[in-house]
């Protein structure tokens, strides 16, 4: 999640991405995303096992910022909000 291109980034894991993205967009989730207005879903990965998703989340969180930006831009160069593809 982000607030704008090259803006603040949030990495998380969920079993229901459409619901979770909607919660962030609606400001229902207290914490980091609400504080910084992170409402745009610009990157997502699907995993069959939650353990794999959690492991990937932890790896990405430990990355340098420029690596995260390259990951996003490799899949979504215009930083389009992907939420509309979920509903």
TARA-V668363 format. One record per residue. N is the residue number from 0. PHI is phi in degrees with one decimal (999 if undefined). NEAR is the number of other ideal C-beta (glycine too) atoms within 8 Angstrom. D_FIRST is the distance of its C-alpha to the first C-alpha in Angstrom with 1 decimal. Layout:
BEGIN
N;PHI;NEAR;D_FIRST  N;PHI;NEAR;D_FIRST
END
This chain:
BEGIN
0;999;12;0.0  1;-150.1;12;3.8  2;-104.0;9;7.1  3;-166.3;7;9.2  4;-57.0;5;10.5  5;61.0;4;11.1  6;-88.1;8;9.6  7;-65.0;7;8.2  8;-116.0;9;5.9  9;-130.5;10;5.1  10;-116.9;7;6.7  11;-148.3;7;8.4  12;-132.3;7;11.1  13;-155.6;7;12.6  14;-93.6;3;15.7  15;-140.8;6;14.6  16;-65.7;9;11.2  17;-63.4;9;12.4  18;-63.4;8;13.5  19;-65.2;10;10.6  20;-62.8;12;8.2  21;-62.2;9;11.2  22;-60.1;9;11.7  23;-64.8;15;8.5  24;-62.5;8;9.4  25;-85.5;6;12.9  26;73.7;6;12.6  27;-83.0;5;14.4  28;-99.4;8;12.7  29;-69.5;3;14.4  30;123.1;6;13.2  31;-56.2;7;10.6  32;-64.8;12;7.8  33;-70.5;11;10.8  34;-58.6;6;12.7  35;-102.6;9;10.4  36;65.1;7;9.4  37;-86.9;15;5.7  38;-124.8;8;6.2  39;-104.3;11;5.3  40;-86.9;12;4.6  41;-115.7;11;6.1  42;-157.2;9;7.4  43;-154.1;6;9.1  44;-129.2;6;12.5  45;-107.8;4;15.2  46;-132.9;8;17.8  47;-71.1;4;21.1  48;-113.2;6;21.4  49;-60.5;8;19.2  50;-61.7;6;20.8  51;-68.3;9;19.6  52;-64.2;11;15.9  53;-64.7;9;16.3  54;-61.0;8;18.2  55;-64.0;11;15.6  56;-57.1;11;12.8  57;-63.0;8;15.4  58;-63.7;8;16.4  59;-63.7;10;13.1  60;-60.0;7;12.6  61;-85.1;5;16.2  62;-70.8;9;15.7  63;-69.6;5;16.3  64;-56.4;7;13.7  65;-63.4;6;15.6  66;-67.6;8;15.4  67;-64.7;12;11.6  68;-62.8;9;11.9  69;-64.2;8;14.8  70;-61.8;11;13.1  71;-61.7;11;10.5  72;-68.4;9;13.5  73;-67.0;6;15.8  74;-104.5;6;14.2  75;-144.2;10;12.7  76;-61.2;5;14.8  77;-92.5;4;14.3  78;56.4;11;10.5  79;-63.5;6;11.2  80;-76.8;7;9.1  81;-83.7;11;9.8  82;-56.5;12;10.1  83;-62.7;6;13.6  84;-81.3;5;14.5  85;-91.5;9;14.0  86;-101.5;5;16.4
END
